[in-house]
Amino acid sequence: MKKPRLEAEPAYESAHMVATDLVGRISELLQDLPAPGGEVVINWCHVGSLAEVNHRLASVVAFLEGAET
């Protein structure tokens, strides 16, 4: 059976929609984190988790800017 040939434009459109959805979900999840000065007492676990998120997001930004090292 011959596989259907996927064209670049629809594949890119689909990947772009997925990326946009992921960014939206990331935004939602960040809003769900404890807010500074809020009711939750912030501890070093919170700091470390958010530092890891920032590290990973910075890598994505560097990749998109073409400056990935």
N, C-alpha and C positions, 0 to 999 in steps of 0.2 A: 504494500500500500504506500502510495506517495504522500509525503507530508505536505500540507498546504504551505505555500511560501508567504511568509509574513513580511510585509512592507515596513520600511523604517518609520514612516510618518505615523501610522496607527500605533506602532509599538512605542514610539516616543510619546505620543499623546497619552497612552495608557500609563506609562511609567511616570509621566508628569502628574497625572491625576493621583497616582499612588503617593508620590512624594508630597504633593499638596495636602493630601489627607493625613499623612504622617506628621507633617508640620503642625497641622491643626490639632491632632491628638497630643503631640508634645506640649503644645500651648495649654491645652486643657489639663494635662497631668501636672504641669508646673503650677497652675493656678490651684490645684488641689493640695500642693505641699503646704506645710505650716508657714504662715506669714510671719515675717519679722515683727516682733512686738505683739504677737497675737496671744491666744490662750495657751498654746503648746509651748512648753519650756524647750528651747532649742539646745541640743547637746552636740557633742563632737561627731556623732554618727550622722546627724543631719548635715553638718558642715562637710564631712567627707563625701557623702552621697551627692550633694549638690556640686562639690568640686569635680567629682567624676563626670557628672552631667555636663558641666561647663567644658571640661577637657574634650569630651566626645563631640559636643556641638562646635567647639572651636576647630576641631579636625574637619568637620563637614564644611564649615565656612571656608577654611583654607583650601579644601578640595575644590569648592565651587569657584573660588577666586583664582584658581590655578597656581596657588602658592604653597601647595602641600609639600611638606618636607619629609 
